[in-house]
Amino acid sequence: MTKIAVLGAGSWGTVLGSMLADKGYDIVLYGNNEKVNQEINESHTNEHYMKNWHVNETATATGDLNEALSGAEIILFVLPTQAIRSVAQNVSKILAQRKDKPLIVTATKGIEPGSKKLISEILTEEIYPNDEDKIVAISGPSHAESVAQKDLTAISCASTSMKNAQKVQGLFSNDYFRLYTNNDLIGVEVAGAVKNVIAIAAGILVGKHYGDDAKAALMTRGLAEITRLGVNYFGADPMTFSGLSGIGDLIVTCTSVNSRNWRCGKQLGEGKSLDYVLQNMGQVVEGATTVKAVHELCQEKQIDMPISEAIYRVLYQNADVDSEIAQMMGRSPKQEIRL
């Protein structure tokens, strides 16, 4: 029986772990909240993250990373961006005692502030230096709440190794969760990370009572920004941003009440402070971290991303939302199709 270690016992870790357990895999979730671990093991629920939902009873949880990784053929990272590097360093120390090299899968969507590195780059650097082929990213239009209810879902599965992408595709796919392979690992990750920033903007528009035209304009111009960053800085394939991990994920994250980033933006648009929103969200708002890295890149490389820069100013420089909208709408005329 294939053992999969799921690092992260939040909503996505629990749902993906339970879904994989449904397929008969040996699933161990790793998390640092002992109350959550105990609840999963004893009650087969995770009420803090997934209310009124049952976890497959064969899935177990632990706070011991050695126990989680022991015998694991696949290691699935479903952790907040800020926790990836430290946990990856601990994983590397444990794997150094093994002769085999488990496949690393990431479902985390973010860019690390400071280093400006994608999750796959961090995992490669910390666990498998010079062996990026062992890293696979899954990303696309999906919410844990929807997958938990077995809604029909299709996402991208990306790696520099098509063989490894296809292996993960086979492991994860079922009758309601479909994966498409993609060899543009970087593009898939950029799209998954930066769409969270645009989703905060989409929520702000709703909080300010703007309508469908505004939302459509934001999403379209947001996609242009994501593509510009992905192609010009990271060297991604522009076609990736027309796919599931690009426009697909952007659509669902900018329109769904299940999106934490959208909910964060909506509350900001209604006049609440960022500190209040983050303290009461209950889960990590990845876009609030990613926008810092995007801002750093825009400043260093002179990348034109006005929506993302406006969100940074609103979140971290106390900029007025209405003033930012007016400034954006009053910018000098631009050509639409450009990189």
N, C-alpha and C positions, 0 to 999 in steps of 0.2 A: 504494500500500500504506500503510495507516494505521500510523504510528509511535507506539509507546507507551514512554515512559520510566518504568522501574520503579525508584523510589528506595528501595533496601534490598535487599541480596543475602543476607539470612538465609533461613530455611526458607520463610516465606510469600512473600517476594519472588521467590525462585527458582522455587517451584512455580507461582505465579500467572503469572510471566513465561513459563515453559515452556509452561503451558497455553494462554496467549494466542498464543505462537509456533506451537503446534500448529494454531491456527485461521488461520495465515497472516499474522499481523501482524508488523511489524518491531519487535523487542523489544531494548531496550538496558537492562541492569541497571546501577545505580550503587551502588557500595559503597566504603568506605574501607579495606578489607582487600585489599591487592594480591595476596596469595597466593590468596585466594578468587577474585578476578577472573581471575587467570591460570589457575587450575584450571578455571573455567567455560569460558574461551576455548579452552584446549588439550585438556582431558580431557572436557569437557562433563559434569562432576560437581561436587558441592559437598559433599564427605564430612563436613565439620565439622557442617553443619546437616542434611543429608539423606543418610544413609549408604545405599550400595547402590542408588542411584537415578540415572537418566540424564536430563540436561537437554537439551531440544530443541537440536540443533546449530546452528540458525539464530539462537538467542539469544546475544547477546554481553554482556560486562561491562566496565565502565570505572570508573576513579577520577576521571575528569574530568567534572564536572557540566555544563560547557558542551557537551561532546560528547554526553552523554546527552540533553540537552534540545534539541539542534539538530534542528529540523523535527518535534519531537514534537507530536502533536495531543492526546494524553492524557498526563497526568503522574500516576502512581500512587504515593502515599506508603505505604510499608510499613516504617516506621522506628519505633524505640522512642519513646515519648511525649517523653522528655527531649531527643531530637534534633530534634523536629519544628520548633520555632521557629527555631533557627539555620539549618537547611537551607532552610526556607521563606524566610528573609531572603535567602539566596544565590540561590534560585530567582527571587525577585522582581527582584533586580538584573539577572539575565540576561534575564528576560521583558520588562523595561523597554525593551530594545533591539529588541523585536519589535512588529509592528503587530497581530498576532492574539492571541487569548486562549485558550490551550489549556484543556481541561476538566481540573479537578483532582479526582482520586478518592483517598479515603483508606480504607485497610484497617487503620489503627492504632486500637487500643481503649484509651483512657486519658483522664484528666483531669489537667491541668497543675497541680501544687502551686503555691501562691502566687497565681496569677491565677485558679485554679479554672475555667479555660476548657476547653471541649471541643476536640477536634482541628479540627473544621470552623470553630470560632470563631478559632482560632489562624491557620489557613490563610487565612481571609477577612481577618483583620486584617493579616497580613503580605504577602499576595499580591494579593488582590482586595478592597480596602476598599469597603464598601457594595455588594458584588456577590456575595452569598452563593449566588445561583442557580448560580454556576459551580463549586460544590463538591458532590460526591456521596460518600456514605459507603456502603461495603458491609460488612455485619456479620451474623453469625448462627452457627448451630451447625456449626462446621467446624474441622478441624485440618489443617495442611499435610500431615501424614503420610497422612491419609485421602484428601485430594484427589489427592495424588501417586499413590495406588493406584486412582484413578478410582472411589472409593466414591460412592454416590449422595448428593448434597449439595444442600441448598436454603437460601438465605440472603436477607436483605433488601438492597435497593438504594434508598437514601433521598436525597432532595434537596428543596429548596423549589421546584425546577423539575421538574415531572413529565416534561417533554420531555427534560431531561438525564438523569433517572433511567432513562427508557426507552432512551436511547441507550446508557448503560452496561449496562443489562440485555441489550440485543442484542449488545454487544461481548463480554461475558463468558460468556453462556449457551452450553452445549453439551449433549451427550446424557447427561452425568452431573453437571453443575453448573448448577443452576437458580436464577435470581434472581427475586424478587418485588418490585415497586416499592412504595415507601412515601413519603408526603410529610411524615412526622414525623421530620425529620433529627435534631433534638435528642433525641427519645425513643430512637431507634435507637442513638445514640451513648452516651447515659447507660446504657442496658441493657448494651451491649457492654463498657463500661468497668467498671462496678461489679460485674458478675457475676464478675470476676476476684478481687475481694475475698472474695466468698462462696465461691469455689472454694478459696481458701486455707483457709477455715474447714472446708470439706468434707474436705479432705485431712487436717487436724488430727484430725477425728473418726475417720478411718480409722487414723491413726497411734496414736490412743488406744484403738483396738479397739472403738469403738462400732458399732452395727449399722444395719440398714435403717431402723428407726423414727427414729433420730436423724438420719440423712441426709435422710429425707423431710421431717422437721420443719424442719431447717436450710434446705433448698432453698425450702420454701414460705414460711417467714418471711423468708428472704433476698430472695425476690421481692417481698414486701411492702415491705421496706426500699428496694429499687431503685425500685419504683413511687412510694413516698412522696417520695423525693428528686427523681425525674424530674418528677412532677406539681407538687409544692409549691414547688420551687425553680426548676426549668428551664422549667416550663409545658408539659411534654410531654403527649401524648394517652395517657390511661391504657390504652387498648386496645392500644397498641404493645407493652406489656409482656406481653401474652398471646400475642404472635406469635413469629416465628422469632428475632428479635434479642433478645427478652426471655426467656421461659421456655425456648424452644428452645436458645439459647446457654447458658443457665444449666444445663440438664440435661447437655449434653455436657461442659461445662467442669468440672462438679462430680462427674463419674463416670468420666472417661477418664484412663488413665495417660499419654496424649499431652499432657495439660494441664500446662504448666510450673507454673501456680499451684497446681493440685492436688498435684503432686509436692512443691512447696515446703512446703505445709501438712502433708503426710504426714510429711516429715522433721522438721518442727517438733514435730509430735505425738509423734514417736519420741524427742524430747529433743535434737535437734541445734540449734545456734545459727543465727540468721538469717545472720550473716556466713559461716558455713561453707556453708550451703545456697546462698546467692547466688554464692559463689566457685566452687562446684562444679557449678552448673546448666548452664553453658555458653551459656545464652541469657538474655535479659531476662525477669524475672518482673514483668509489668506491674502486677499487683495490689499489689505491695509499694510501688510509687510512687503508684498511684491512691488507696490507703487514706490517704495523707497529705492529699490534697486533700479526700477525703470527711470526714476528721476536722476539717479546717479549716472546712468548710461546716457540719458538725454543731454545732461550737462557736459559730460566728458567727450561725447562723440558728435554733439550738435545734431541729434536726431529730432526731427519735427514730430512731436506727439502732443499736440495742444490739449486734448481731452485728459490724457494721463497726467500731464503737468498741472492742469487745473485741479484734478482730484488730489494731487500731492499738496497743493497750496491750501485746499479746503481742509484736508486732514491734519496737516502739520505746520501750517503757517497762519491758521485762523482766518483764511480768506473768506470773504462773503460770497455765498453761492450765487446770488443774483448778479453781483458784479462780475463774477467769472463767466457766467452765461452771456452777459452783455458784451464782455470783452471778446469772447469766442465768436459771437455772431457778427461782431464788428471788425473782425480781422480783414486784412487786405485780400482781394479776390485771388483764388487759386485755381489751378487746373485740377480736375477731378482725378483722372487716372495718372498716377505717378508713384514712383518709389522713392 
